[in-house]
Amino acid sequence: MDRSVAIGATVRAGVAGLGPSVRACWAALLTAVVISVLTRVLPPSVSGLALLAEIIAIALALGALYRHAFGKSVGLAGLRWGLDEWRLLGVQLLIAAFLLVVTAVLILVVGAIALGVARANAPGFDATSSQAWRDALAGSGPGTIVAGAAPLLGLALLLWLAVRLSLAAAASVDQSGVRVLSAFPLTRGVALQVLVAGALLAAPVAALLAAFNLVGRWAGPGFDGVLAALGAVFGYVYLAPVWTGALVHVYRCRHAPAVSPSRDV
């Protein structure tokens, strides 16, 4: 098997799988859309419940899409909750926890860099004053450049980690076990291709939502609900199927069949 992953082939695989995936999993995707829209109207006091519902909707939709991609039974038009959905739920939570820990460390590092630069630029720096922060970091010089670049580098690192872990869901469904860190090597050397392919697949949705957002500004606050519904539809009926198809293509190109099923997380 050719182990190379080309951007064009990955994008084509994602687009080619759109129609079959939607036809096979339309009930699961529609249910995920409804759940997502309903979470937008829940009061802020139950934001935790809304987040949990959104996570469940993602697991439901991805479970149907990945089972279809790997030739497993999808149930009634994808509407099914089984072991694969539980595995995908676990994958989401583990990746979120991992990225949260990395984010916390990056915040401490970026904060320490900014504090060091501020004190170097302003010897009498008062860390409790927002104006003092602005004045201390407004100067020029290598230190200020480093302080400005540190957050961007941190975001780039988080994005790179997310891309490196992007095949965890495919590996978990295909190997019938939760795979997170054990899926990390699958994207070695192809992270940039996966990122670019994802950006190309997401570009139409981004353009449409930007256009509708402009219409929403003209129409007023009453259009916010429509925007939320459109975002859910585009996300689950287009973006989720094409991204799943693209990642399954990459996974099949990169996965070594000899991987032991006993290697979890």
GURO-657178 format. One record per residue: residue number from 0; x, y, z of N, C-alpha, C, O in turn; residue in one letter. Coordinates in pm, whole numbers, plus 50000, padded with zeros to 5 digits. Example, Ala and Ser with C-alpha at 12.3 -4.5 7.8 and 13.67 -1.06 7.14 Angstrom:
GURO-657178
R  seq    n.X    n.Y    n.Z   ca.X   ca.Y   ca.Z    c.X    c.Y    c.Z    o.X    o.Y    o.Z  type
R    0  51319  49431  50780  51230  49550  50780  51320  49670  50780  51424  49668  50846     a
R    1  51285  49775  50708  51367  49894  50714  51290  50003  50787  51341  50114  50804     s
END
This chain:
GURO-657178
R  seq    n.X    n.Y    n.Z   ca.X   ca.Y   ca.Z    c.X    c.Y    c.Z    o.X    o.Y    o.Z  type
R    0  50084  49880  50000  50000  50000  50000  50088  50124  50000  50190  50128  50068     m
R    1  50048  50226  49924  50119  50353  49923  50090  50427  50053  49976  50460  50082     d
R    2  50197  50453  50132  50181  50517  50261  50181  50669  50252  50169  50736  50355     r
R    3  50195  50727  50132  50197  50872  50119  50055  50927  50127  49958  50861  50089     s
R    4  50045  51049  50177  49915  51115  50190  49923  51247  50115  49992  51339  50158     v
R    5  49853  51257  50003  49852  51379  49924  49732  51464  49962  49624  51412  49993     a
R    6  49750  51595  49959  49641  51686  49996  49522  51669  49903  49408  51659  49948     i
R    7  49550  51665  49773  49441  51653  49675  49363  51525  49693  49240  51525  49689     g
R    8  49435  51413  49713  49368  51285  49729  49285  51283  49858  49177  51225  49861     a
R    9  49335  51347  49963  49261  51351  50089  49134  51434  50075  49028  51395  50125     t
R   10  49144  51547  50009  49025  51631  49986  48924  51557  49900  48805  51559  49929     v
R   11  48971  51492  49793  48880  51419  49705  48811  51305  49780  48692  51280  49759     r
R   12  48884  51237  49867  48824  51128  49944  48714  51181  50036  48610  51118  50051     a
R   13  48738  51298  50096  48637  51356  50182  48512  51396  50106  48400  51369  50150     g
R   14  48530  51461  49992  48416  51505  49911  48342  51385  49853  48219  51384  49849     v
R   15  48415  51283  49809  48352  51164  49751  48265  51091  49852  48165  51029  49814     a
R   16  48302  51097  49979  48224  51026  50080  48105  51103  50132  48027  51049  50211     g
R   17  48088  51228  50090  47980  51311  50143  47842  51252  50115  47764  51230  50207     l
R   18  47812  51227  49988  47680  51176  49951  47646  51043  50016  47541  51031  50080     g
R   19  47732  50942  50001  47702  50812  50063  47688  50820  50215  47603  50753  50273     p
R   20  47770  50902  50279  47764  50913  50425  47633  50976  50470  47571  50928  50566     s
R   21  47591  51081  50403  47467  51148  50441  47347  51057  50417  47255  51053  50498     v
R   22  47347  50985  50305  47236  50894  50277  47228  50781  50379  47119  50740  50418     r
R   23  47343  50731  50421  47345  50619  50515  47320  50661  50659  47270  50582  50739     a
R   24  47355  50785  50694  47354  50827  50835  47265  50949  50858  47285  51021  50957     c
R   25  47169  50975  50771  47095  51101  50778  47019  51118  50910  47009  51230  50960     w
R   26  46967  51010  50968  46891  51023  51093  46981  51066  51208  46942  51150  51289     a
R   27  47100  51008  51216  47194  51046  51322  47240  51190  51303  47251  51264  51401     a
R   28  47267  51231  51180  47311  51367  51154  47201  51467  51186  47226  51572  51244     l
R   29  47077  51434  51146  46965  51524  51175  46943  51536  51325  46915  51645  51375     l
R   30  46954  51424  51397  46938  51428  51543  47046  51515  51606  47018  51592  51698     t
R   31  47169  51503  51557  47278  51585  51609  47252  51733  51583  47281  51817  51668     a
R   32  47198  51765  51466  47163  51905  51434  47059  51957  51532  47073  52068  51586     v
R   33  46955  51879  51556  46848  51921  51647  46902  51943  51788  46871  52043  51853     v
R   34  46984  51850  51835  47043  51864  51970  47128  51989  51977  47121  52064  52075     i
R   35  47209  52012  51874  47296  52128  51873  47216  52258  51875  47252  52351  51947     s
R   36  47110  52264  51798  47027  52386  51796  46959  52406  51930  46952  52519  51980     v
R   37  46909  52299  51990  46841  52311  52118  46935  52360  52229  46893  52432  52319     l
R   38  47062  52320  52222  47156  52365  52325  47175  52516  52321  47213  52577  52421     t
R   39  47150  52577  52205  47167  52723  52193  47058  52800  52267  47077  52917  52301     r
R   40  46944  52736  52292  46833  52808  52356  46824  52777  52506  46737  52830  52575     v
R   41  46913  52692  52555  46912  52662  52698  46966  52782  52776  47055  52852  52727     l
R   42  46913  52808  52894  46960  52922  52975  47104  52902  53020  47150  52788  53030     p
R   43  47175  53011  53047  47316  53001  53091  47334  52920  53219  47442  52866  53243     p
R   44  47230  52911  53301  47241  52839  53427  47264  52688  53406  47310  52620  53498     s
R   45  47233  52638  53287  47254  52495  53258  47354  52479  53144  47340  52391  53059     v
R   46  47456  52566  53143  47556  52561  53037  47631  52427  53038  47671  52378  52932     s
R   47  47651  52369  53157  47717  52239  53165  47637  52131  53095  47693  52046  53027     g
R   48  47504  52135  53112  47417  52038  53044  47422  52058  52893  47421  51961  52817     l
R   49  47426  52184  52850  47434  52213  52707  47563  52159  52647  47563  52103  52538     a
R   50  47673  52175  52719  47801  52124  52670  47800  51972  52661  47849  51915  52564     l
R   51  47743  51906  52763  47734  51760  52761  47648  51713  52644  47683  51615  52577     l
R   52  47537  51782  52620  47449  51745  52508  47522  51760  52375  47505  51677  52285     a
R   53  47602  51865  52361  47676  51886  52237  47780  51777  52217  47800  51729  52105     e
R   54  47847  51737  52324  47946  51630  52316  47880  51499  52274  47934  51425  52192     i
R   55  47762  51472  52331  47688  51351  52295  47646  51356  52148  47652  51254  52078     i
R   56  47603  51473  52102  47563  51487  51961  47680  51459  51868  47664  51394  51765     a
R   57  47798  51508  51905  47917  51484  51823  47950  51335  51819  47979  51280  51712     i
R   58  47945  51269  51935  47973  51126  51940  47871  51047  51859  47908  50951  51792     a
R   59  47744  51086  51865  47639  51017  51789  47664  51029  51639  47657  50930  51567     l
R   60  47694  51151  51593  47716  51173  51450  47843  51103  51402  47842  51035  51300     a
R   61  47952  51119  51477  48079  51058  51435  48072  50906  51443  48132  50837  51360     l
R   62  48001  50854  51542  47986  50709  51551  47921  50652  51427  47968  50552  51372     g
R   63  47814  50715  51382  47746  50669  51261  47837  50681  51139  47844  50589  51057     a
R   64  47906  50796  51126  47990  50820  51009  48109  50725  51003  48141  50672  50896     l
R   65  48174  50703  51116  48292  50614  51116  48250  50468  51097  48319  50393  51027     y
R   66  48138  50428  51158  48094  50290  51137  48060  50267  50990  48091  50161  50936     r
R   67  47998  50364  50927  47968  50352  50785  48096  50347  50703  48108  50267  50610     h
R   68  48193  50432  50737  48318  50436  50660  48395  50306  50669  48463  50267  50574     a
R   69  48385  50236  50783  48458  50110  50802  48371  49987  50774  48410  49875  50805     f
R   70  48255  50009  50715  48171  49897  50674  48099  49827  50787  48058  49712  50771     g
R   71  48083  49893  50901  48009  49834  51012  47861  49869  51002  47822  49956  50924     k
R   72  47779  49801  51080  47636  49828  51081  47611  49966  51140  47661  50000  51247     s
R   73  47532  50046  51068  47504  50183  51114  47371  50193  51186  47338  50299  51239     v
R   74  47295  50085  51190  47164  50091  51256  47061  50157  51167  47071  50151  51044     g
R   75  46960  50219  51228  46852  50284  51155  46899  50420  51105  46891  50520  51176     l
R   76  46948  50424  50981  46999  50548  50920  47102  50614  51010  47108  50737  51019     a
R   77  47183  50532  51076  47289  50583  51162  47247  50609  51305  47332  50636  51390     g
R   78  47117  50602  51333  47067  50637  51466  47084  50516  51558  46999  50427  51563     l
R   79  47194  50516  51629  47227  50404  51716  47331  50450  51818  47418  50532  51787     r
R   80  47320  50398  51940  47422  50427  52041  47477  50295  52092  47408  50218  52159     w
R   81  47603  50271  52059  47665  50144  52099  47804  50166  52152  47839  50276  52196     g
R   82  47885  50061  52148  48021  50069  52202  48107  50171  52129  48189  50239  52191     l
R   83  48088  50183  51998  48170  50279  51924  48142  50422  51969  48234  50503  51978     d
R   84  48016  50452  51998  47983  50587  52045  48044  50614  52183  48092  50723  52210     e
R   85  48041  50511  52270  48105  50526  52401  48256  50548  52384  48315  50629  52455     w
R   86  48316  50475  52291  48460  50493  52267  48490  50635  52216  48585  50699  52261     r
R   87  48408  50682  52124  48429  50817  52071  48407  50922  52178  48474  51025  52180     l
R   88  48312  50897  52267  48290  50989  52379  48416  50993  52467  48459  51100  52509     l
R   89  48473  50876  52493  48595  50870  52571  48712  50938  52501  48793  51005  52565     g
R   90  48720  50921  52369  48826  50986  52292  48815  51138  52303  48914  51207  52326     v
R   91  48692  51190  52287  48672  51335  52299  48717  51387  52435  48788  51487  52443     q
R   92  48676  51318  52541  48708  51364  52676  48858  51356  52704  48915  51446  52766     l
R   93  48922  51248  52658  49066  51233  52682  49147  51338  52606  49241  51395  52660     l
R   94  49109  51362  52481  49180  51464  52403  49158  51602  52464  49251  51682  52473     i
R   95  49034  51630  52505  49004  51760  52568  49086  51778  52695  49140  51886  52720     a
R   96  49094  51673  52777  49172  51681  52901  49320  51703  52871  49385  51784  52936     a
R   97  49372  51631  52772  49513  51644  52735  49543  51786  52687  49642  51847  52730     f
R   98  49459  51839  52598  49481  51974  52546  49461  52079  52654  49526  52184  52652     l
R   99  49371  52052  52749  49351  52145  52860  49475  52156  52947  49513  52265  52988     l
R  100  49539  52042  52974  49662  52043  53053  49772  52118  52979  49844  52199  53038     v
R  101  49785  52091  52848  49886  52161  52769  49858  52311  52766  49950  52392  52776     v
R  102  49730  52347  52753  49693  52489  52752  49730  52557  52884  49782  52669  52884     t
R  103  49704  52489  52995  49738  52546  53126  49888  52571  53137  49931  52675  53186     a
R  104  49968  52474  53092  50114  52490  53096  50157  52606  53006  50242  52686  53045     v
R  105  50097  52616  52887  50133  52724  52794  50096  52861  52852  50170  52957  52835     l
R  106  49982  52869  52920  49943  52996  52982  50046  53039  53085  50082  53157  53093     i
R  107  50094  52944  53165  50197  52976  53265  50326  53021  53198  50389  53117  53242     l
R  108  50366  52953  53092  50489  52988  53022  50477  53125  52957  50567  53208  52970     v
R  109  50367  53148  52886  50347  53277  52818  50339  53389  52921  50395  53497  52901     v
R  110  50269  53363  53032  50260  53465  53137  50396  53497  53196  50426  53614  53221     g
R  111  50479  53395  53217  50612  53419  53273  50698  53499  53176  50772  53588  53218     a
R  112  50688  53469  53046  50763  53544  52945  50719  53689  52942  50801  53780  52941     i
R  113  50587  53711  52942  50534  53847  52939  50576  53925  53064  50612  54043  53055     a
R  114  50573  53859  53178  50612  53926  53303  50760  53962  53300  50799  54071  53342     l
R  115  50843  53871  53251  50986  53899  53242  51015  54016  53149  51098  54101  53181     g
R  116  50949  54019  53034  50970  54128  52938  50919  54260  52997  50984  54364  52983     v
R  117  50804  54256  53063  50749  54379  53122  50842  54437  53227  50864  54558  53231     a
R  118  50897  54352  53311  50987  54401  53416  51119  54450  53358  51182  54541  53413     r
R  119  51161  54389  53247  51283  54435  53183  51264  54572  53118  51355  54656  53121     a
R  120  51146  54595  53059  51117  54722  52993  51084  54832  53092  51109  54950  53065     n
R  121  51026  54796  53206  50984  54895  53306  51027  54847  53444  50955  54768  53505     a
R  122  51141  54891  53494  51192  54843  53623  51093  54861  53738  51092  54778  53830     p
R  123  51011  54964  53736  50913  54985  53842  50776  54929  53808  50674  54982  53853     g
R  124  50773  54824  53730  50648  54767  53676  50553  54721  53787  50594  54654  53882     f
R  125  50424  54759  53774  50319  54718  53868  50231  54613  53799  50152  54647  53710     d
R  126  50244  54488  53838  50172  54379  53771  50022  54384  53795  49947  54313  53727     a
R  127  49976  54465  53888  49832  54473  53916  49761  54577  53831  49638  54589  53837     t
R  128  49835  54654  53751  49777  54761  53671  49774  54722  53524  49877  54689  53466     s
R  129  49656  54726  53464  49645  54694  53321  49717  54797  53236  49775  54763  53133     s
R  130  49714  54924  53278  49784  55028  53204  49935  55005  53209  50005  55029  53110     q
R  131  49984  54959  53324  50127  54930  53335  50167  54817  53240  50274  54822  53180     a
R  132  50081  54716  53226  50107  54607  53131  50116  54662  52989  50207  54627  52914     w
R  133  50019  54748  52952  50019  54803  52815  50143  54887  52790  50206  54876  52684     r
R  134  50180  54970  52887  50297  55055  52869  50426  54973  52861  50513  55002  52780     d
R  135  50436  54870  52947  50559  54790  52951  50579  54707  52826  50692  54684  52783     a
R  136  50467  54661  52766  50477  54575  52647  50462  54652  52517  50465  54593  52409     l
R  137  50447  54785  52527  50427  54865  52406  50558  54905  52341  50560  54956  52229     a
R  138  50668  54883  52410  50797  54922  52354  50840  54831  52242  50770  54737  52205     g
R  139  50957  54861  52188  51013  54779  52081  51135  54706  52133  51186  54735  52241     s
R  140  51181  54612  52056  51297  54537  52097  51272  54388  52093  51158  54345  52079     g
R  141  51377  54309  52105  51363  54162  52098  51268  54107  52203  51191  54015  52175     p
R  142  51274  54161  52325  51188  54110  52432  51041  54125  52399  50963  54034  52421     g
R  143  51004  54241  52345  50864  54265  52311  50819  54174  52197  50706  54125  52196     t
R  144  50910  54150  52102  50877  54060  51991  50854  53919  52044  50760  53851  52002     i
R  145  50938  53876  52136  50922  53743  52195  50790  53734  52271  50719  53635  52259     v
R  146  50758  53840  52349  50633  53840  52425  50512  53834  52334  50411  53772  52368     a
R  147  50520  53899  52216  50409  53896  52123  50399  53765  52046  50290  53721  52009     g
R  148  50515  53702  52023  50516  53578  51946  50479  53457  52031  50430  53357  51978     a
R  149  50502  53466  52162  50479  53349  52249  50335  53298  52243  50316  53177  52230     a
R  150  50232  53384  52251  50094  53331  52241  50066  53265  52106  49997  53164  52100     p
R  151  50121  53323  51999  50099  53265  51866  50165  53129  51855  50109  53036  51796     l
R  152  50285  53116  51911  50352  52986  51910  50275  52884  51993  50269  52766  51959     l
R  153  50218  52931  52104  50137  52842  52187  50015  52792  52113  49983  52673  52120     g
R  154  49946  52881  52041  49830  52840  51961  49870  52744  51851  49800  52648  51822     l
R  155  49985  52772  51789  50035  52682  51684  50063  52543  51739  50035  52443  51673     a
R  156  50118  52536  51860  50146  52407  51923  50017  52331  51951  50010  52211  51927     l
R  157  49915  52401  52001  49786  52336  52028  49724  52283  51899  49670  52172  51896     l
R  158  49732  52363  51793  49677  52319  51664  49753  52198  51613  49692  52104  51561     l
R  159  49885  52199  51626  49967  52084  51582  49931  51958  51660  49920  51851  51601     w
R  160  49913  51971  51790  49876  51855  51871  49738  51802  51831  49717  51681  51823     l
R  161  49643  51895  51805  49509  51853  51763  49514  51776  51632  49445  51676  51615     a
R  162  49596  51824  51538  49610  51754  51410  49677  51619  51429  49635  51520  51368     v
R  163  49780  51612  51514  49849  51486  51537  49758  51381  51601  49779  51261  51584     r
R  164  49656  51428  51675  49562  51336  51739  49434  51316  51658  49340  51251  51705     l
R  165  49430  51369  51537  49306  51369  51459  49262  51230  51414  49146  51211  51380     s
R  166  49352  51133  51413  49316  50997  51371  49275  50909  51487  49252  50789  51469     l
R  167  49265  50966  51606  49228  50887  51724  49089  50826  51709  49068  50711  51745     a
R  168  48994  50903  51657  48857  50852  51642  48852  50738  51541  48790  50635  51567     a
R  169  48919  50756  51426  48920  50650  51325  48985  50523  51380  48934  50413  51358     a
R  170  49096  50538  51451  49164  50421  51508  49078  50353  51614  49077  50230  51623     a
R  171  49006  50431  51692  48923  50374  51799  48808  50291  51742  48777  50184  51794     s
R  172  48746  50340  51635  48635  50265  51575  48687  50144  51499  48630  50036  51510     v
R  173  48795  50161  51424  48847  50050  51344  48902  49938  51432  48884  49821  51402     d
R  174  48970  49974  51540  49035  49875  51625  48950  49836  51746  48994  49757  51831     q
R  175  48830  49890  51754  48735  49856  51861  48796  49874  52001  48785  49785  52086     s
R  176  48858  49987  52022  48916  50020  52152  48956  50165  52153  48986  50222  52048     g
R  177  48958  50226  52271  48993  50368  52281  49140  50386  52245  49227  50329  52311     v
R  178  49168  50464  52143  49304  50492  52098  49323  50643  52094  49256  50713  52018     r
R  179  49412  50693  52176  49441  50837  52175  49590  50858  52149  49629  50887  52036     v
R  180  49672  50844  52251  49815  50862  52232  49874  50755  52140  49973  50781  52071     l
R  181  49815  50637  52138  49865  50532  52048  49837  50564  51903  49897  50503  51814     s
R  182  49747  50661  51875  49720  50702  51738  49810  50818  51695  49812  50856  51578     a
R  183  49885  50872  51790  49972  50987  51761  50072  50960  51649  50090  51046  51563     f
R  184  50137  50843  51646  50237  50819  51540  50177  50811  51399  50250  50824  51301     p
R  185  50048  50789  51388  49988  50772  51255  49997  50897  51170  49995  50889  51047     l
R  186  50008  51014  51234  50015  51140  51158  50157  51193  51150  50178  51307  51107     t
R  187  50255  51113  51189  50394  51160  51181  50431  51189  51036  50418  51103  50950     r
R  188  50476  51310  51011  50520  51348  50878  50409  51393  50784  50439  51437  50673     g
R  189  50283  51382  50825  50173  51422  50736  50081  51524  50802  49972  51551  50751     v
R  190  50123  51582  50914  50036  51677  50986  50001  51798  50898  49887  51844  50899     a
R  191  50099  51847  50824  50073  51964  50740  49972  51932  50631  49883  52012  50603     l
R  192  49986  51814  50569  49891  51775  50465  49749  51764  50521  49653  51808  50458     q
R  193  49737  51704  50640  49605  51690  50702  49547  51828  50734  49428  51852  50711     v
R  194  49630  51917  50786  49584  52051  50821  49536  52128  50698  49430  52190  50700     l
R  195  49615  52123  50591  49577  52194  50468  49450  52135  50408  49361  52208  50363     v
R  196  49441  52002  50406  49320  51937  50353  49198  51978  50434  49092  52007  50378     a
R  197  49212  51980  50567  49101  52022  50652  49060  52165  50626  48941  52197  50623     g
R  198  49159  52253  50606  49128  52394  50578  49054  52409  50446  48961  52489  50435     a
R  199  49095  52331  50345  49027  52339  50215  48884  52287  50225  48793  52344  50164     l
R  200  48864  52179  50300  48729  52125  50314  48640  52219  50395  48519  52227  50370     l
R  201  48698  52290  50491  48619  52380  50575  48596  52517  50511  48510  52592  50555     a
R  202  48673  52549  50407  48665  52682  50346  48525  52718  50298  48482  52831  50323     a
R  203  48451  52629  50230  48315  52667  50187  48223  52702  50304  48144  52796  50296     p
R  204  48232  52625  50414  48149  52653  50530  48187  52787  50590  48100  52866  50627     v
R  205  48317  52813  50601  48362  52940  50658  48314  53058  50574  48272  53160  50628     a
R  206  48321  53043  50441  48276  53151  50353  48125  53175  50365  48081  53289  50372     a
R  207  48047  53066  50368  47902  53080  50380  47862  53141  50514  47776  53229  50519     l
R  208  47925  53096  50622  47890  53150  50754  47931  53296  50765  47862  53375  50829     l
R  209  48043  53333  50702  48083  53473  50702  47982  53560  50627  47947  53670  50669     a
R  210  47934  53506  50514  47833  53580  50437  47703  53594  50515  47643  53701  50519     a
R  211  47658  53484  50577  47536  53490  50657  47553  53580  50779  47457  53642  50824     f
R  212  47674  53587  50833  47699  53674  50947  47683  53821  50908  47631  53902  50984     n
R  213  47729  53853  50786  47709  53989  50737  47561  54021  50720  47515  54132  50751     l
R  214  47486  53922  50670  47341  53940  50658  47279  53957  50796  47189  54039  50815     v
R  215  47328  53880  50893  47277  53889  51029  47299  54025  51091  47213  54074  51165     g
R  216  47412  54088  51063  47438  54222  51116  47339  54323  51059  47299  54418  51127     r
R  217  47302  54301  50934  47205  54391  50873  47063  54362  50923  46983  54453  50943     w
R  218  47033  54232  50945  46898  54193  50987  46872  54218  51134  46757  54236  51174     a
R  219  46977  54219  51217  46957  54245  51359  46969  54119  51443  46992  54010  51389     g
R  220  46954  54134  51575  46973  54021  51668  46879  53903  51643  46912  53790  51678     p
R  221  46763  53927  51584  46668  53819  51562  46719  53712  51467  46661  53603  51459     g
R  222  46828  53742  51396  46884  53647  51299  46981  53550  51364  47028  53457  51299     f
R  223  47012  53571  51494  47111  53487  51561  47070  53340  51564  47153  53252  51546     d
R  224  46941  53315  51587  46893  53177  51590  46910  53108  51455  46944  52990  51449     g
R  225  46885  53184  51349  46903  53128  51214  47049  53094  51189  47081  52989  51132     v
R  226  47138  53182  51234  47281  53157  51217  47323  53031  51293  47401  52951  51242     l
R  227  47271  53014  51415  47304  52895  51494  47256  52769  51423  47328  52669  51418     a
R  228  47134  52773  51368  47080  52657  51298  47161  52626  51172  47190  52510  51143     a
R  229  47198  52730  51098  47277  52709  50977  47415  52651  51012  47465  52563  50942     l
R  230  47474  52702  51120  47603  52649  51162  47594  52502  51197  47684  52424  51162     g
R  231  47486  52462  51265  47469  52320  51300  47448  52235  51176  47504  52126  51165     a
R  232  47368  52283  51083  47342  52207  50960  47471  52191  50879  47505  52080  50837     v
R  233  47542  52302  50856  47666  52294  50780  47768  52205  50851  47841  52129  50786     f
R  234  47773  52215  50984  47871  52138  51059  47847  51989  51054  47940  51911  51034     g
R  235  47721  51949  51073  47691  51805  51081  47658  51742  50947  47684  51623  50927     y
R  236  47600  51817  50855  47557  51757  50728  47663  51769  50619  47661  51694  50522     v
R  237  47755  51862  50635  47864  51874  50537  48000  51848  50599  48071  51755  50559     y
R  238  48038  51930  50698  48175  51925  50748  48210  51793  50816  48317  51737  50792     l
R  239  48119  51742  50901  48147  51616  50970  48165  51500  50871  48261  51424  50885     a
R  240  48077  51483  50771  48098  51373  50675  48225  51385  50592  48297  51287  50574     p
R  241  48255  51506  50541  48374  51518  50455  48502  51505  50536  48600  51448  50489     v
R  242  48502  51558  50659  48621  51547  50743  48643  51402  50785  48756  51354  50790     w
R  243  48533  51333  50816  48545  51191  50850  48600  51112  50732  48690  51030  50750     t
R  244  48547  51135  50613  48596  51066  50495  48743  51093  50468  48818  51003  50431     g
R  245  48785  51219  50488  48925  51254  50466  49016  51184  50568  49121  51133  50532     a
R  246  48974  51183  50695  49056  51121  50798  49063  50970  50783  49166  50909  50809     l
R  247  48953  50909  50741  48955  50764  50717  49052  50732  50602  49123  50632  50606     v
R  248  49054  50816  50501  49149  50798  50391  49293  50804  50442  49375  50719  50409     h
R  249  49323  50905  50524  49458  50918  50580  49489  50798  50669  49600  50744  50663     v
R  250  49394  50758  50750  49415  50645  50841  49447  50518  50762  49538  50445  50799     y
R  251  49373  50492  50656  49397  50371  50576  49532  50376  50506  49595  50272  50485     r
R  252  49577  50495  50472  49708  50508  50409  49821  50488  50509  49929  50440  50474     c
R  253  49796  50525  50634  49903  50526  50734  49901  50407  50831  50003  50376  50892     r
R  254  49786  50342  50844  49772  50239  50946  49845  50111  50907  49829  50060  50796     h
R  255  49925  50061  51001  49993  49933  50980  49905  49823  51037  49879  49825  51158     a
R  256  49857  49726  50959  49767  49623  51008  49823  49543  51124  49747  49477  51196     p
R  257  49954  49547  51144  50013  49465  51250  49998  49525  51389  50040  49464  51487     a
R  258  49939  49646  51399  49922  49709  51529  49844  49618  51621  49739  49568  51582     v
R  259  49891  49596  51741  49825  49504  51834  49700  49565  51891  49702  49681  51931     s
R  260  49586  49489  51896  49463  49543  51951  49470  49570  52100  49379  49632  52155     p
R  261  49576  49526  52166  49586  49546  52310  49644  49681  52347  49650  49714  52465     s
R  262  49688  49760  52249  49748  49890  52279  49638  49994  52293  49584  50042  52194     r
R  263  49604  50027  52415  49500  50124  52444  49562  50257  52487  49673  50264  52539     d
R  264  49485  50361  52465  49520  50496  52509  49668  50521  52510  49713  50631  52545     v
END
